[in-house]
């Protein structure tokens, strides 16, 4: 029997119900009850008056609330609703879920001339996944097949887009349509984006990281940095096909370390983004707590 535990997120309106078992190998985000026609579970949740958005992933269900309630008022009741739903063995997705779904893909340029962003109308993953070689792509089938193209150097997968970095043997105008057609066929065939093993490894890694932090608690400054990155920086870099991952904050040197992912990694304007964007924003909010921001890569 599936059991859920409650986890808060950086967004106060969103809460996660993490399962002790894998729920599904599919990953979908639903904005409305009409949008959830292929998921009886999501439809069931949308009938609750405070539910605004539902995300169903490998081992968790994330729910965004509206302003009718606070999570502390309803989170335990909602946990009971989810437990009862699965006790009754009700389906997560409808039987005709695997019927071919129309997928749209369109290509966008990014500030990095070697990286192109392919945006889709379906949810791909709740994680930011960067794969830098075919060896790393073992548990990410979509990336594994993309690496069959000899010019592909790196694949970055986020919620509704894939950023692909090429080598210098070809220009994007020569292969952009071919990659777009490949992605459309791949997603329409309902193949796995990531494997169950990858989802479980990611979950276990999060648990290990949380365990490590019980001995050395994150400083208030680190928490503020993460909040500012999530709210002000990441949406902007995501629109360019990249991501900024917080790594550490040194209270003595006041240095912030981050990792650049996707189109940001190797971008000619990365230094400008790092100094005039991230560093300036953090200094604006945190003042003397920040001296500099540097990227590990």
C-alpha positions as CSV (number, residue, x, y, z in Angstrom):
1,X,0.0,0.0,0.0
2,X,1.3,3.5,-0.9
3,X,1.9,5.9,1.9
4,X,2.5,9.6,1.6
5,X,4.6,12.1,3.5
6,X,4.2,15.8,3.3
7,X,7.0,18.0,2.0
8,X,7.0,21.8,1.7
9,X,8.6,23.6,-1.2
10,X,10.2,26.9,-1.9
11,X,6.9,28.1,-3.2
12,X,4.5,28.6,-0.2
13,X,1.5,27.8,-2.5
14,X,2.8,24.4,-3.5
15,X,3.1,21.3,-1.4
16,X,4.4,17.8,-2.3
17,X,3.0,14.5,-1.2
18,X,6.0,12.1,-1.6
19,X,5.2,8.4,-1.9
20,X,7.2,5.5,-0.5
21,X,6.7,3.7,-3.8
22,X,6.9,4.7,-7.5
23,X,3.5,5.9,-8.6
24,X,4.0,6.1,-12.3
25,X,6.7,6.3,-15.0
26,X,4.8,9.3,-16.5
27,X,5.1,13.0,-15.7
28,X,2.3,15.4,-16.3
29,X,1.2,18.8,-15.1
30,X,-2.5,19.8,-15.1
31,X,-3.8,23.4,-15.0
32,X,-7.6,22.6,-15.0
33,X,-10.0,19.7,-14.6
34,X,-10.6,19.8,-18.3
35,X,-6.8,19.5,-18.9
36,X,-6.8,16.4,-16.7
37,X,-9.1,14.3,-19.0
38,X,-6.5,11.5,-19.0
39,X,-6.1,11.3,-15.2
40,X,-9.0,10.3,-12.9
41,X,-6.7,11.1,-9.9
42,X,-6.1,14.7,-11.1
43,X,-9.8,15.2,-11.8
44,X,-10.6,13.9,-8.3
45,X,-8.2,16.5,-6.8
46,X,-9.5,19.4,-8.9
47,X,-13.0,18.9,-7.4
48,X,-11.5,20.3,-4.1
49,X,-12.3,24.0,-4.2
50,X,-8.7,25.1,-3.3
51,X,-6.8,23.1,-5.8
52,X,-5.3,25.3,-8.6
53,X,-2.7,23.0,-10.2
54,X,-1.8,19.3,-10.0
55,X,1.5,17.7,-11.0
56,X,1.9,13.9,-11.0
57,X,5.4,12.5,-11.3
58,X,7.3,9.3,-10.5
59,X,7.1,9.2,-6.8
60,X,5.2,12.3,-5.7
61,X,2.1,14.5,-6.3
62,X,2.6,18.2,-6.1
63,X,-0.4,20.5,-5.7
64,X,-0.7,24.2,-5.9
65,X,-3.5,25.9,-3.9
66,X,-5.4,29.1,-4.5
67,X,-5.9,31.8,-1.8
68,X,-9.0,30.2,-0.3
69,X,-7.0,28.4,2.4
70,X,-3.5,28.0,3.9
71,X,-1.8,24.6,3.6
72,X,-1.7,24.1,7.4
73,X,-5.5,24.1,7.3
74,X,-6.0,21.3,4.7
75,X,-2.7,19.4,4.1
76,X,-3.4,16.6,6.5
77,X,-7.0,16.1,5.2
78,X,-5.6,16.0,1.7
79,X,-3.0,13.4,2.7
80,X,-5.9,11.3,3.9
81,X,-7.8,11.8,0.6
82,X,-4.7,10.6,-1.3
83,X,-4.2,7.6,0.9
84,X,-7.9,6.5,0.6
85,X,-7.7,7.0,-3.2
86,X,-4.8,4.5,-3.5
87,X,-6.3,2.1,-0.9
88,X,-9.2,1.7,-3.2
89,X,-6.9,0.9,-6.1
90,X,-8.3,3.7,-8.3
91,X,-6.3,4.5,-11.4
92,X,-3.9,7.4,-11.7
93,X,-4.3,7.6,-15.5
94,X,-7.2,6.4,-17.7
95,X,-7.0,3.2,-19.7
96,X,-6.8,5.1,-23.0
97,X,-3.8,7.2,-21.7
98,X,-1.4,5.6,-24.2
99,X,-3.4,6.7,-27.2
100,X,-1.4,8.9,-29.4
101,X,-1.2,12.5,-28.2
102,X,-0.7,15.4,-30.5
103,X,2.6,17.0,-29.5
104,X,3.8,20.4,-30.7
105,X,7.5,21.3,-30.8
106,X,9.0,24.6,-31.7
107,X,12.6,25.7,-31.7
108,X,14.0,28.9,-30.1
109,X,17.4,30.4,-30.3
110,X,19.3,31.1,-27.1
111,X,22.1,33.5,-26.2
112,X,24.5,30.6,-26.6
113,X,24.9,30.1,-30.4
114,X,25.8,26.4,-29.9
115,X,22.6,25.7,-27.9
116,X,19.0,25.6,-29.2
117,X,15.9,25.3,-27.1
118,X,13.0,23.0,-28.2
119,X,9.8,23.9,-26.4
120,X,6.9,21.4,-26.2
121,X,3.2,21.6,-25.2
122,X,3.5,18.7,-22.7
123,X,5.1,18.3,-19.3
124,X,8.4,16.5,-19.4
125,X,9.9,16.4,-15.9
126,X,9.9,18.2,-12.6
127,X,13.7,18.0,-12.4
128,X,16.4,19.9,-14.2
129,X,18.4,17.2,-15.8
130,X,21.7,17.9,-17.5
131,X,23.4,15.0,-19.4
132,X,26.9,15.7,-20.8
133,X,27.7,12.4,-22.4
134,X,26.2,9.2,-23.7
135,X,27.6,7.4,-20.6
136,X,25.6,9.6,-18.3
137,X,22.4,9.0,-20.3
138,X,21.9,5.4,-19.2
139,X,18.8,6.2,-17.2
140,X,17.5,9.1,-19.4
141,X,16.2,7.3,-22.6
142,X,15.4,10.6,-24.4
143,X,19.0,11.9,-23.9
144,X,20.4,8.5,-24.9
145,X,18.7,8.6,-28.3
146,X,19.6,12.2,-28.9
147,X,23.3,11.3,-28.4
148,X,23.0,9.1,-31.4
149,X,23.3,12.3,-33.4
150,X,27.1,12.7,-33.6
151,X,26.9,16.5,-33.3
152,X,25.1,16.5,-29.9
153,X,27.4,17.4,-27.0
154,X,25.0,18.0,-24.2
155,X,21.3,17.6,-23.4
156,X,19.4,19.6,-20.7
157,X,15.8,18.7,-19.9
158,X,13.4,20.8,-17.9
159,X,9.7,21.1,-17.3
160,X,8.5,21.7,-20.9
161,X,11.6,22.1,-23.0
162,X,14.9,20.4,-24.1
163,X,18.0,22.5,-24.6
164,X,20.6,20.8,-26.9
165,X,24.2,21.9,-27.3
166,X,26.0,20.9,-30.5
167,X,29.6,20.7,-31.5
168,X,31.1,22.9,-34.3
169,X,30.7,20.5,-37.2
170,X,27.3,21.8,-38.2
171,X,25.1,24.9,-37.8
172,X,21.7,24.8,-36.2
173,X,19.9,25.7,-39.5
174,X,21.2,22.4,-40.9
175,X,19.6,20.1,-38.4
176,X,17.1,22.0,-36.3
177,X,14.1,20.6,-38.3
178,X,15.4,17.1,-38.0
179,X,15.8,17.3,-34.2
180,X,12.3,18.9,-33.9
181,X,10.7,16.0,-35.9
182,X,12.6,13.5,-33.8
183,X,11.4,15.0,-30.6
184,X,7.8,15.1,-31.8
185,X,7.8,11.5,-32.8
186,X,9.5,10.5,-29.5
187,X,7.0,12.3,-27.3
188,X,4.0,11.2,-29.3
189,X,5.0,7.5,-28.9
190,X,4.8,8.0,-25.1
191,X,8.3,6.7,-24.6
192,X,9.9,7.3,-21.2
193,X,11.7,10.6,-20.7
194,X,13.6,9.2,-17.7
195,X,13.6,5.7,-16.2
196,X,12.3,4.6,-12.9
197,X,15.8,4.0,-11.8
198,X,16.7,7.6,-12.4
199,X,13.7,8.9,-10.4
200,X,14.6,6.6,-7.5
201,X,18.2,7.7,-7.5
202,X,17.2,11.4,-7.6
203,X,14.8,10.8,-4.7
204,X,17.5,8.9,-2.7
205,X,20.0,11.7,-3.4
206,X,17.6,14.3,-2.0
207,X,17.1,12.2,1.1
208,X,20.9,11.9,1.6
209,X,21.3,15.7,1.1
210,X,18.6,16.4,3.7
211,X,20.3,13.9,6.0
212,X,23.6,15.7,5.6
213,X,22.0,19.1,6.4
214,X,20.7,17.9,9.7
215,X,24.2,18.1,11.2
216,X,25.2,21.4,9.5
217,X,22.0,23.5,9.1
218,X,21.8,25.8,6.1
219,X,22.4,29.4,7.1
220,X,19.6,31.9,6.8
221,X,21.7,33.7,4.1
222,X,21.9,30.4,2.1
223,X,18.1,30.0,2.3
224,X,17.6,33.6,1.2
225,X,20.0,33.1,-1.7
226,X,18.0,30.0,-2.8
227,X,14.7,31.9,-2.5
228,X,16.0,34.9,-4.6
229,X,17.4,32.6,-7.3
230,X,14.1,30.7,-7.5
231,X,12.0,33.8,-7.7
232,X,14.0,36.3,-9.6
233,X,16.8,34.5,-11.5
234,X,15.7,31.1,-12.6
235,X,12.6,32.2,-14.6
236,X,14.7,34.5,-16.7
237,X,17.5,32.0,-17.5
238,X,14.9,29.3,-18.1
239,X,13.4,31.5,-20.9
240,X,16.8,31.3,-22.5
241,X,17.0,27.5,-22.1
242,X,19.3,27.3,-19.1
243,X,19.3,27.0,-15.3
244,X,21.3,28.3,-12.3
245,X,21.9,25.7,-9.6
246,X,22.9,26.9,-6.1
247,X,25.9,25.0,-4.7
248,X,27.2,26.8,-1.6
249,X,27.7,30.0,0.3
250,X,30.8,30.8,2.3
251,X,30.0,33.0,5.3
252,X,33.6,34.1,5.8
253,X,34.4,35.1,2.2
254,X,30.8,35.9,1.3
255,X,31.3,34.0,-1.9
256,X,28.3,32.3,-3.6
257,X,29.1,29.3,-5.9
258,X,26.6,28.2,-8.5
259,X,26.6,25.7,-11.4
260,X,25.5,26.9,-14.9
261,X,23.3,24.4,-16.8
262,X,21.8,24.1,-20.2
263,X,22.3,27.0,-22.5
264,X,24.0,29.0,-19.7
265,X,26.9,26.6,-19.6
266,X,29.4,27.7,-22.3
267,X,27.4,30.8,-23.3
268,X,29.5,33.8,-24.4
269,X,27.4,36.1,-22.2
270,X,27.6,33.8,-19.1
271,X,30.0,36.1,-17.3
272,X,27.7,39.1,-17.9
273,X,24.7,37.0,-16.6
274,X,26.8,35.9,-13.6
275,X,28.0,39.4,-12.6
276,X,25.4,41.9,-13.9
277,X,22.5,39.5,-13.3
278,X,22.9,37.1,-10.5
279,X,25.6,38.9,-8.4
280,X,23.9,42.3,-8.8
281,X,20.5,40.9,-7.8
282,X,21.8,39.1,-4.7
283,X,23.7,42.2,-3.6
284,X,20.6,44.3,-4.1
285,X,18.6,42.0,-1.8
286,X,21.3,41.0,0.7
287,X,23.8,43.9,0.6
288,X,27.1,43.2,2.5
289,X,26.2,39.5,2.9
290,X,27.4,39.0,-0.7
291,X,30.9,39.8,-2.1
292,X,30.9,37.8,-5.3
293,X,29.2,35.1,-7.3
294,X,31.3,32.5,-9.2
295,X,30.4,29.5,-11.3
296,X,32.0,26.1,-10.7
297,X,31.8,25.5,-14.5
